[in-house]
Amino acid sequence: MPSPPVELIVAIIGIALVFDFTNGFHDSANSISTVVSTKVLSPRSAVAFAAFFNFIAAFGFGVAVASTVSKIINLDQVAAEIVPYIVLAALIGAISWNLITWYVGLPSSSSHALIGGMAGAGIAAAGVAGVKLSTVVVVAEFMVISPIIGLIVGFLFMVVVLRVTRNLHREQADHHFRRLQLVSAGAYSFSHGTNDAQKTMGIITPLLFSIGYYGTSVDPNNLPIPIWVIIVAYSAIALGTFLGGWRIVKTLGYKITRLRPVHGFAAETVSAGTILGMSFLGIPVSTTHIISTAIMGVGSTKGPGAVRWGIARNIVGAWILTIPAAAAIGFAAYWALHFFI
């Protein structure tokens, strides 16, 4: 492939920000479904609230997740001039899968769609050596581990909350947890920003490296994140969150289980704590997986029949498909680019 012109690089960065926007749009339901379904906030107030906390996560939490994502493409094995085409093909795979799952109303993982798209495009470009399998394996492992954490911890935390509040009348409990849920919803939206916005930052940095943005002395395995990349990535995801994805709000907020403020508080608190821990460790996880299974775990304290497990099975099916489906689209997109350019 020829070296890409500067105009194409700018266009790919723009597409990356579109992905970031669709990530926020797709995942906004995760941030607001519980506060909307429990009537703590109106939909309009909830999306503004979530978008604000998404954005302020840019300040002071670090860029460990972005650093991890930037290492998926093996820059030691891939020629610099083809990196932009790998990134473009990966974005095509991730955005395509995001839109497909949004259209059918399933809360699949934008994170895993991006990882899958990058893996497929990298393999198409340079074989297995084109990606760092160790990084992909870590992501795949936590694709399994993180929802299990959400389910188990959600159940256990809800049991503790119910024991602590067992002497309160329902009206008293709802009154207190409506206020507490504002804190937990803000924490969840903040944690969402610390993990998901950084994934777009992590694909822009190798793109910049490929055109010599960092000079010749920088270590490709330890790329710094420019401040302007941080600001535009967080702005894009916050805007997407503000506009919202209403199809998925219905699935998460109403179809999995019926929620009261206490359940929303528990699910959001567990999800926020789990995601913040993963972000601190630099592990890109699916915020969608974690909030979905936390809701299931919280709801199951009312008995197995309180959770509509058929809906849950459909969601899990989308999770399993995400990485291979996005990888296949990314692989095909790279070869299409290779053929036409």
SEVOLUM-384526 format. One record per residue: residue in one letter; z, y, x of N, C-alpha, C in turn. Coordinates in pm, whole numbers, padded with zeros to 5 digits, always signed. Layout:
AZYXZYXZYX...
***
This chain:
M+00000-00119+00084+00000+00000+00000+00000+00125+00088P-00066+00232+00044-00063+00358+00121+00072+00425+00111S+00099+00513+00208+00223+00589+00201+00218+00678+00076P+00324+00681-00001+00321+00758-00126+00325+00908-00101P+00251+00985-00179+00258+01130-00165+00391+01184-00215V+00424+01306-00173+00550+01368-00212+00560+01378-00364E+00448+01407-00431+00448+01420-00576+00495+01291-00644L+00455+01178-00586+00496+01050-00643+00645+01028-00624I+00698+01067-00507+00842+01054-00482+00921+01134-00583V+00877+01258-00607+00944+01344-00706+00938+01279-00844A+00822+01221-00876+00807+01156-01007+00900+01035-01019I+00915+00958-00911+01001+00839-00916+01147+00882-00932I+01188+00989-00863+01324+01041-00882+01342+01082-01028G+01241+01145-01085+01247+01182-01226+01263+01060-01316I+01190+00953-01285+01201+00829-01364+01340+00768-01347A+01395+00777-01224+01531+00727-01201+01631+00801-01288L+01611+00931-01303+01700+01009-01389+01678+00977-01536V+01555+00941-01572+01530+00893-01708+01607+00764-01732F+01607+00674-01632+01687+00553-01644+01833+00586-01662D+01881+00681-01583+02021+00724-01593+02049+00777-01734F+01955+00855-01786+01968+00907-01922+01973+00792-02023T+01881+00695-02010+01881+00582-02104+02007+00497-02090N+02063+00495-01967+02189+00424-01946+02299+00489-02030G+02309+00623-02021+02407+00695-02101+02380+00682-02249F+02253+00691-02287+02213+00679-02427+02249+00540-02481H+02218+00439-02400+02241+00299-02438+02390+00269-02444D+02466+00322-02347+02608+00288-02335+02701+00384-02407S+02647+00489-02466+02733+00583-02536+02813+00513-02645A+02751+00411-02706+02820+00336-02810+02948+00273-02757N+02944+00226-02631+03062+00165-02572+03176+00265-02561S+03140+00392-02534+03241+00495-02516+03300+00542-02648I+03220+00541-02755+03264+00608-02877+03283+00516-02996S+03241+00389-02986+03242+00304-03105+03382+00286-03163T+03482+00271-03075+03617+00247-03127+03677+00371-03190V+03656+00489-03128+03715+00610-03187+03643+00652-03314V+03514+00614-03327+03441+00644-03449+03482+00547-03560S+03488+00417-03526+03519+00317-03628+03662+00328-03679T+03754+00378-03594+03892+00398-03639+03914+00539-03696K+03805+00620-03699+03807+00754-03758+03900+00851-03685V+03922+00826-03556+03999+00920-03475+03916+01046-03447L+03786+01028-03423+03695+01140-03402+03570+01120-03487S+03509+01230-03524+03379+01221-03589+03275+01181-03485P+03162+01125-03527+03058+01088-03429+03016+01205-03340R+02997+01323-03398+02955+01439-03318+03059+01477-03214S+03186+01480-03253+03293+01513-03158+03308+01405-03053A+03291+01279-03094+03311+01167-03003+03209+01167-02889V+03082+01194-02921+02981+01193-02815+03001+01311-02718A+03041+01427-02769+03067+01541-02680+03187+01510-02590F+03289+01449-02646+03409+01411-02573+03373+01312-02461A+03296+01210-02496+03258+01108-02398+03170+01165-02289A+03075+01252-02325+02984+01310-02227+03061+01396-02126F+03160+01470-02173+03240+01554-02083+03310+01468-01978F+03374+01360-02020+03446+01276-01924+03352+01196-01835N+03233+01161-01886+03131+01101-01801+03099+01192-01684F+03082+01321-01713+03037+01414-01610+03146+01444-01508I+03269+01466-01552+03372+01506-01455+03411+01391-01362A+03366+01269-01393+03390+01158-01301+03317+01178-01169A+03224+01274-01165+03150+01302-01041+03239+01359-00932F+03353+01415-00971+03432+01493-00876+03554+01415-00828G+03549+01371-00702+03668+01320-00638+03694+01171-00643F+03601+01090-00702+03631+00947-00710+03561+00865-00602G+03471+00925-00525+03401+00851-00421+03268+00797-00469V+03196+00731-00379+03061+00681-00408+03045+00535-00365A+03152+00457-00377+03149+00319-00329+03046+00234-00403V+03035+00253-00534+02938+00175-00611+02795+00211-00570A+02768+00340-00553+02635+00384-00509+02599+00322-00375S+02697+00316-00286+02674+00256-00154+02635+00109-00166T+02702+00037-00255+02670-00104-00276+02530-00122-00330V+02494-00044-00431+02361-00057-00493+02251-00021-00394S+02276+00077-00308+02175+00118-00211+02143+00009-00110K+02229-00092-00102+02209-00201-00006+02133-00321-00065I+02098-00316-00192+02029-00431-00252+01892-00452-00187I+01816-00344-00170+01690-00355-00097+01722-00365+00052N+01669-00466+00117+01697-00488+00259+01607-00398+00342L+01656-00281+00377+01575-00181+00446+01541-00222+00589D+01611-00324+00642+01577-00375+00774+01453-00464+00770Q+01417-00514+00652+01307-00609+00639+01188-00555+00559V+01207-00441+00495+01104-00386+00408+01045-00260+00472A+00913-00253+00480+00846-00136+00537+00877-00012+00454A+00903+00099+00521+00946+00221+00452+00846+00266+00346E+00716+00249+00375+00616+00302+00282+00608+00227+00149I+00665+00105+00144+00659+00032+00016+00790+00043-00064V+00894+00101-00003+01021+00116-00074+01005+00195-00204P+00932+00308-00205+00917+00380-00332+00854+00295-00442Y+00761+00208-00405+00696+00125-00507+00791+00016-00558I+00878-00032-00470+00981-00126-00514+01075-00058-00613V+01119+00063-00579+01209+00137-00667+01142+00165-00801L+01014+00206-00797+00941+00234-00921+00929+00108-01007A+00894-00004-00947+00882-00128-01023+01017-00171-01079A+01124-00153-01001+01259-00187-01048+01297-00104-01170L+01264+00024-01165+01295+00113-01276+01215+00075-01401I+01090+00036-01382+01010-00009-01496+01075-00131-01561G+01121-00225-01478+01188-00344-01531+01316-00310-01604A+01398-00222-01546+01527-00188-01606+01511-00107-01734I+01425-00006-01731+01405+00078-01849+01344-00004-01963S+01248-00090-01930+01185-00174-02033+01289-00261-02102W+01376-00324-02024+01478-00412-02084+01581-00332-02163N+01618-00215-02112+01709-00127-02186+01653-00093-02324L+01527-00058-02328+01466-00017-02455+01450-00135-02551I+01418-00252-02496+01405-00371-02581+01539-00403-02647T+01646-00406-02568+01777-00441-02624+01832-00330-02713W+01800-00203-02680+01841-00095-02769+01772-00110-02904Y+01644-00143-02903+01569-00154-03028+01625-00261-03120V+01669-00373-03062+01723-00481-03146+01873-00465-03167G+01933-00359-03108+02074-00330-03133+02173-00416-03059L+02136-00467-02942+02228-00550-02864+02279-00473-02743P+02413-00473-02720+02470-00401-02606+02459-00479-02477S+02338-00490-02422+02319-00558-02295+02355-00463-02182S+02342-00509-02058+02389-00434-01944+02277-00358-01875S+02286-00225-01877+02192-00142-01800+02207-00170-01651S+02330-00197-01609+02357-00224-01468+02284-00348-01421H+02297-00454-01497+02233-00579-01458+02082-00572-01474A+02035-00490-01568+01891-00468-01580+01837-00403-01453L+01912-00306-01399+01869-00240-01276+01874-00336-01158I+01983-00412-01147+01995-00508-01036+01882-00610-01045G+01856-00661-01166+01749-00758-01184+01614-00699-01149G+01588-00575-01195+01461-00510-01163+01442-00492-01014M+01548-00453-00944+01539-00434-00799+01516-00566-00727A+01586-00671-00772+01570-00802-00709+01427-00854-00729G+01376-00844-00852+01241-00892-00878+01136-00816-00800A+01147-00682-00796+01050-00601-00724+01059-00625-00573G+01183-00639-00522+01201-00664-00379+01142-00796-00336I+01161-00899-00417+01104-01031-00386+00952-01027-00394A+00898-00955-00493+00753-00943-00503+00695-00875-00380A+00769-00778-00324+00718-00700-00210+00731-00773-00077A+00842-00843-00055+00868-00900+00078+00931-01037+00075G+00921-01108-00036+00984-01238-00045+01136-01224-00057V+01205-01334-00041+01350-01333-00055+01415-01239+00047A+01353-01222+00163+01407-01134+00267+01408-00988+00223G+01335-00955+00116+01327-00817+00071+01453-00768+00002V+01542-00859-00034+01668-00819-00098+01784-00881-00023K+01900-00817-00033+02021-00872+00026+02088-00959-00079L+02067-01089-00062+02115-01183-00163+02267-01179-00176S+02338-01148-00067+02484-01144-00073+02531-01039-00174T+02462-00924-00178+02498-00819-00273+02466-00863-00415V+02348-00924-00434+02310-00970-00567+02406-01078-00617V+02450-01166-00525+02543-01273-00563+02677-01214-00610V+02725-01110-00539+02851-01045-00581+02838-00989-00722V+02725-00924-00749+02702-00869-00883+02698-00981-00986A+02628-01089-00953+02617-01202-01046+02754-01266-01072E+02836-01276-00967+02970-01333-00985+03054-01249-01081F+03047-01118-01061+03128-01031-01148+03065-01014-01286M+02940-01056-01302+02883-01064-01435+02959-01165-01519V+03010-01268-01453+03091-01370-01520+03238-01331-01523I+03289-01281-01409+03432-01254-01396+03476-01136-01484S+03398-01027-01483+03443-00905-01552+03459-00923-01703P+03367-00991-01774+03393-01009-01917+03510-01102-01946I+03534-01197-01857+03651-01285-01875+03779-01203-01860I+03780-01112-01760+03896-01023-01744+03915-00941-01871G+03807-00884-01922+03817-00803-02043+03873-00881-02160L+03827-01004-02179+03871-01087-02291+04019-01124-02279I+04058-01177-02162+04194-01226-02144+04295-01112-02142V+04264-01009-02062+04358-00898-02050+04365-00821-02182G+04252-00810-02251+04253-00745-02382+04347-00816-02478F+04340-00948-02481+04428-01027-02568+04575-01008-02529L+04605-01021-02398+04743-01014-02352+04801-00873-02371F+04722-00772-02340+04771-00635-02356+04799-00605-02502M+04712-00654-02591+04733-00630-02733+04859-00699-02782V+04887-00819-02730+05010-00890-02766+05132-00807-02726V+05129-00749-02605+05240-00668-02557+05256-00543-02645V+05145-00478-02676+05152-00357-02760+05210-00390-02897L+05168-00500-02955+05219-00540-03087+05368-00569-03083R+05415-00629-02975+05559-00659-02963+05640-00530-02949V+05589-00438-02869+05660-00312-02847+05668-00230-02975T+05565-00239-03059+05559-00155-03179+05590-00232-03307R+05649-00351-03294+05667-00436-03412+05759-00375-03518N+05846-00281-03479+05937-00221-03577+05882-00095-03643L+05763-00054-03603+05702+00064-03663+05626+00025-03790H+05633+00111-03891+05548+00092-04007+05403+00118-03967R+05312+00058-04042+05170+00071-04008+05126+00217-04001E+05174+00299-04096+05134+00439-04098+05185+00513-03973Q+05309+00478-03931+05363+00541-03810+05283+00500-03687A+05253+00370-03679+05178+00320-03564+05040+00385-03557D+04973+00393-03672+04840+00454-03673+04846+00600-03629H+04949+00670-03673+04965+00812-03637+04977+00828-03486H+05063+00747-03424+05085+00756-03279+04961+00713-03201F+04898+00604-03244+04786+00552-03166+04658+00632-03186R+04649+00709-03294+04536+00801-03305+04540+00903-03192R+04659+00951-03159+04672+01046-03048+04651+00976-02913L+04710+00859-02899+04696+00787-02773+04552+00744-02748Q+04479+00721-02857+04341+00677-02840+04253+00785-02781L+04289+00911-02800+04214+01017-02734+04227+01004-02582V+04347+00967-02535+04369+00947-02392+04291+00826-02342S+04300+00716-02415+04232+00593-02371+04081+00608-02377A+04029+00678-02480+03885+00699-02490+03835+00788-02376G+03912+00891-02342+03876+00975-02229+03877+00898-02098A+03978+00812-02080+03987+00731-01959+03869+00634-01950Y+03832+00576-02064+03719+00483-02063+03590+00556-02026S+03566+00673-02086+03444+00747-02057+03440+00791-01911F+03556+00829-01858+03564+00865-01717+03528+00745-01630S+03585+00629-01663+03558+00509-01583+03410+00469-01592H+03351+00488-01710+03209+00460-01727+03126+00543-01630G+03160+00670-01615+03089+00755-01521+03106+00710-01377T+03228+00667-01340+03253+00628-01201+03171+00507-01160N+03128+00425-01254+03051+00306-01219+02902+00322-01249D+02869+00362-01372+02729+00358-01412+02644+00470-01353A+02696+00591-01344+02616+00700-01287+02583+00673-01141Q+02672+00604-01071+02651+00579-00929+02538+00480-00902K+02501+00402-01001+02392+00306-00979+02259+00377-00959T+02238+00484-01033+02116+00562-01013+02120+00632-00877M+02235+00682-00838+02249+00741-00705+02212+00639-00598G+02250+00513-00622+02225+00408-00524+02080+00367-00511I+01996+00400-00610+01853+00370-00593+01774+00492-00546I+01829+00611-00563+01762+00730-00510+01778+00739-00358T+01894+00696-00305+01917+00711-00160+01821+00630-00073P+01791+00502-00103+01690+00434-00020+01551+00496-00036L+01525+00555-00152+01398+00625-00173+01389+00744-00078L+01498+00820-00066+01500+00933+00026+01489+00886+00171F+01554+00774+00203+01547+00720+00339+01402+00685+00375S+01329+00632+00278+01192+00586+00305+01098+00699+00341I+01131+00822+00303+01043+00935+00336+01101+01021+00448G+01202+00969+00518+01258+01038+00633+01353+01151+00601Y+01410+01151+00481+01502+01259+00440+01622+01269+00533Y+01670+01155+00582+01792+01153+00663+01765+01164+00813G+01637+01170+00853+01606+01170+00995+01598+01028+01049T+01599+01014+01180+01579+00883+01243+01708+00818+01293S+01817+00891+01296+01939+00837+01357+02034+00773+01257V+02008+00785+01126+02100+00735+01025+02090+00583+01014D+02202+00519+00986+02208+00374+00967+02162+00342+00825P+02053+00262+00809+02005+00232+00674+02104+00153+00589N+02204+00093+00655+02306+00018+00583+02427+00103+00546N+02420+00232+00577+02532+00321+00546+02478+00461+00515L+02398+00470+00410+02333+00596+00377+02429+00690+00305P+02439+00815+00349+02522+00913+00276+02454+00954+00146I+02533+00996+00049+02481+01039-00080+02480+01192-00084P+02364+01256-00092+02360+01403-00099+02429+01454-00225I+02492+01569-00215+02566+01624-00328+02475+01651-00446W+02350+01692-00420+02259+01722-00531+02224+01597-00609V+02220+01482-00540+02194+01354-00607+02311+01321-00700I+02433+01344-00652+02552+01318-00734+02549+01403-00861I+02521+01531-00846+02525+01622-00962+02418+01587-01064V+02294+01563-01019+02187+01537-01116+02206+01401-01184A+02261+01302-01110+02282+01170-01171+02389+01177-01279Y+02498+01245-01250+02605+01256-01350+02562+01343-01468S+02479+01443-01442+02429+01527-01552+02340+01446-01646A+02255+01362-01588+02162+01282-01670+02237+01183-01757I+02336+01114-01701+02408+01014-01781+02493+01081-01888A+02548+01199-01857+02627+01271-01957+02540+01317-02072L+02419+01363-02041+02327+01405-02147+02289+01287-02235G+02262+01172-02172+02229+01053-02250+02344+01011-02340T+02465+01020-02287+02582+00986-02368+02596+01080-02486F+02568+01208-02462+02582+01307-02570+02486+01278-02686L+02364+01234-02653+02266+01208-02759+02293+01076-02830G+02349+00981-02761+02402+00862-02827+02304+00755-02867G+02357+00631-02884+02277+00517-02926+02338+00456-03051W+02298+00502-03167+02369+00471-03292+02354+00327-03337R+02244+00260-03302+02230+00120-03342+02345+00036-03286I+02381+00062-03160+02482-00021-03094+02621+00018-03136V+02642+00143-03179+02772+00182-03234+02807+00090-03350K+02709+00063-03434+02733-00021-03551+02774-00162-03509T+02707-00218-03408+02740-00354-03363+02879-00360-03305L+02911-00268-03211+03041-00273-03143+03155-00229-03234G+03132-00124-03310+03241-00064-03386+03274-00135-03515Y+03178-00206-03573+03200-00261-03706+03173-00410-03717K+03075-00462-03642+03033-00599-03665+03117-00703-03592I+03172-00668-03473+03248-00768-03397+03381-00795-03465T+03456-00692-03495+03585-00707-03562+03624-00572-03620R+03709-00571-03722+03756-00445-03781+03869-00390-03694L+03859-00262-03662+03953-00202-03568+04042-00097-03634R+04169-00095-03593+04261+00013-03623+04284+00092-03493P+04344+00210-03500+04366+00288-03378+04437+00210-03267V+04534+00125-03302+04605+00049-03200+04510-00045-03126H+04415-00104-03199+04320-00195-03134+04223-00118-03045G+04178-00001-03094+04090+00081-03012+04159+00126-02884F+04285+00167-02896+04362+00208-02777+04371+00095-02677A+04404-00025-02724+04421-00138-02633+04290-00173-02564A+04180-00180-02640+04051-00217-02582+04005-00115-02479E+04020+00013-02509+03977+00118-02417+04064+00122-02292T+04194+00103-02308+04284+00106-02193+04254-00008-02096V+04238-00126-02150+04206-00242-02066+04072-00222-01997S+03973-00175-02071+03840-00154-02013+03843-00048-01904A+03910+00063-01929+03917+00171-01830+03984+00123-01701G+04095+00052-01715+04165+00003-01596+04081-00094-01516T+04012-00183-01584+03927-00282-01515+03811-00214-01444I+03744-00122-01512+03626-00057-01453+03666+00032-01335L+03776+00105-01349+03820+00190-01238+03855+00107-01115G+03918-00008-01137+03948-00097-01025+03821-00145-00956M+03722-00184-01034+03595-00230-00977+03523-00117-00905S+03527+00003-00961+03461+00118-00898+03526+00150-00764F+03658+00142-00759+03729+00167-00634+03687+00067-00526L+03663-00058-00567+03622-00163-00474+03472-00158-00443G+03397-00073-00515+03254-00063-00490+03172-00171-00556I+03224-00230-00663+03154-00340-00731+03085-00286-00856P+02951-00293-00861+02881-00249-00982+02894-00352-01093V+02968-00320-01194+02990-00413-01306+02928-00356-01432S+02924-00438-01535+02872-00393-01663+02986-00339-01748T+02983-00208-01771+03083-00150-01860+03066-00204-02002T+02942-00240-02036+02915-00298-02168+02985-00432-02184H+02974-00518-02083+03040-00648-02088+03190-00631-02109I+03248-00541-02032+03393-00529-02030+03446-00476-02163I+03385-00370-02216+03437-00316-02343+03410-00414-02457S+03297-00485-02453+03267-00580-02561+03369-00693-02566T+03399-00752-02449+03492-00864-02449+03636-00816-02468A+03667-00693-02425+03800-00639-02453+03821-00625-02603I+03719-00578-02675+03727-00569-02821+03748-00707-02881M+03676-00806-02829+03693-00943-02878+03835-00994-02852G+03885-00969-02731+04019-01015-02697+04125-00949-02784V+04111-00818-02805+04205-00746-02891+04197-00797-03034G+04075-00813-03084+04057-00859-03221+04109-00999-03245S+04103-01084-03143+04144-01224-03160+04294-01239-03177T+04372-01134-03149+04517-01142-03174+04546-01152-03323K+04449-01114-03405+04465-01127-03551+04425-01265-03601G+04387-01352-03506+04343-01486-03541+04196-01503-03508P+04152-01626-03476+04012-01650-03438+03913-01603-03545G+03952-01611-03670+03863-01572-03778+03840-01422-03788A+03921-01342-03717+03907-01197-03724+03789-01146-03643V+03739-01229-03552+03624-01192-03468+03501-01265-03519R+03393-01193-03537+03268-01255-03581+03198-01312-03457W+03230-01436-03427+03184-01497-03303+03032-01518-03300G+02969-01521-03416+02823-01531-03418+02758-01409-03355I+02812-01290-03388+02764-01166-03324+02793-01172-03175A+02912-01220-03141+02949-01230-02999+02853-01321-02923R+02813-01434-02985+02720-01525-02918+02585-01458-02894N+02539-01377-02989+02413-01305-02969+02423-01208-02852I+02538-01140-02841+02558-01047-02730+02559-01121-02596V+02631-01233-02591+02637-01311-02467+02498-01361-02428G+02418-01399-02528+02282-01442-02498+02201-01333-02431A+02219-01208-02477+02149-01095-02414+02198-01074-02271W+02328-01093-02248+02380-01082-02112+02313-01181-02018I+02305-01307-02062+02250-01413-01978+02103-01385-01944L+02031-01328-02038+01888-01301-02019+01861-01180-01931T+01956-01087-01921+01926-00956-01866+01872-00959-01724I+01943-01020-01629+01898-01016-01490+01763-01088-01472P+01746-01211-01522+01615-01275-01504+01502-01203-01577A+01530-01150-01697+01424-01080-01772+01382-00953-01700A+01480-00873-01658+01447-00750-01586+01382-00780-01452A+01426-00889-01386+01365-00929-01259+01218-00967-01279A+01190-01040-01386+01052-01080-01414+00964-00958-01441I+01017-00861-01517+00939-00740-01545+00920-00660-01416G+01027-00649-01334+01016-00577-01208+00917-00643-01113F+00917-00776-01107+00823-00851-01023+00680-00822-01068A+00656-00833-01199+00522-00810-01253+00479-00665-01233A+00574-00572-01249+00541-00431-01233+00500-00400-01089Y+00569-00461-00992+00532-00437-00852+00390-00486-00825W+00358-00604-00875+00223-00658-00849+00118-00577-00923A+00151-00523-01037+00057-00435-01108+00032-00309-01026L+00140-00252-00970+00125-00135-00885+00044-00168-00760H+00072-00285-00703+00001-00331-00584-00150-00345-00611F-00183-00387-00731-00322-00410-00767-00396-00279-00793F-00329-00184-00858-00398-00063-00901-00392+00051-00801I-00297+00045-00705-00283+00158-00611-00356+00127-00480
***
